[in-house]
Amino acid sequence: MRLSRWTRRLASILMICLGALWPASRATGQFGPTVDEALSPADSARVVAVRAGRLFDGKSDHLLEEQVVLIRGDRIAEVGPPARVSIPAEAEVIDLRRATVLPGLIDAHTHLFLTGEAAGRYDEQLLKESWQYRTVEAVVNARKDLEAGFTAMRDLETEGAMYSDVDVRNAINRGLIPGPRLQVVTRAISTTGGYPLEGYSPEVPVPSGVQIVDSPEEARKAVREQIKYGADLIKIYSTHRFRFTAEGKLVSIPTLTLPETQAIVDEAHREGVKVACHAYGGEGLHNCLQAGVDSIEHGLDLDDAAIQQMVEKGIYFVPTLYAYENEPEEDLRATGGKTSRARIHEVSFRHALARGVKIAFGTDVGPFPHGSQAKEFEYMVRFGMTPLQALRASTSVAPELMSWQDRIGSIEKGKFADLVAVAGDPLTDITELERVKFVMKGGRIIRDDLK
Ligand SMILES: [Zn+2]
């Protein structure tokens, strides 16, 4: 008797617990590449009206004056002048009439799991910090990037922290922690000898910053594994070591063979997943282009044939200029002051821009401090883009590369209410984006220094 009474009581406690859990687990959605945050019923019913003095809507090529952005829940419901968009009585009004409002910024190349590699900390992170500690750092970095105005990012591998980026992405999507909407790569792929850690005795087993493959079969299996454990896209390192010739030419040593690269791209595309290719130039770059990757990351040394193929196949270029501008000294030492990767990169960027390659904003932030990557805009303009082109690289081209152009990158009805504001006019001074004063993600205020 006692037992059955306890069994009944236990069953009813279990029912209560399950009842409490059920709506929450349904509301948070599924694992995987979702950008829908957990919205409580109160949040979904919230009405917010942003009054913008000037508005870059991501569609027009100029700023619109005096606009109202009406937000219901996490989406934009209406945009237009006050005469057309009436503000409901229940709306919370945010007054940005002295500012310029823009779509949330998008960085297509970040490393949440790197913190200060420029200071030589790469090996230390892999050897002395647990994945758990590095995940804590990634959570802090995600917040810094969001507060700087980056409301969506492609995070291009964890550098040895395995699948921890999937957890960071999911925690953000469920509203547990603040951070940008993320697409994540997980481990990335290269070959034996094609990625750090390096320089240790063969007797000492050390971790690798990527998953190593040495045949087309292993390559295909790695793609399947990474997708299985939550990768939104695949990243490959197609060049790794490099040197300069006496004439100051950059020589990039390839990693994966063409059949290995083709196996990766074929498997990823069969599963509806894009491939990002880290390449400087030469054979590794051309293997990627021939295999039909979706983007070239860095692309320091794009020759004419490469640019031609990128135009023909619609392959995106994510240049990450600022990352190379940061550290030219070692290159200048190696070439006797003749050249540096930064100088070679500028030439590639100018050629690609002139020939109409699709250029997406991406920064490689991680080796340099998170939250400081808007500096990239300044370099894009310095190397030939108009401020409007640089802005579009982030708000129009990057979302296309991510296949998220239906949900982010412009201020229009139906899109996520991801907004930033700056005090001045970024179309005349692009460095305004380095001084973001207001950030909203999915209708929630992340930062407001304009109050
Ligand atoms: Zn990178």
Residues whose N, C-alpha, C, O or C-beta is under 5 A from the ligand:
A	BS01	ZN	D364
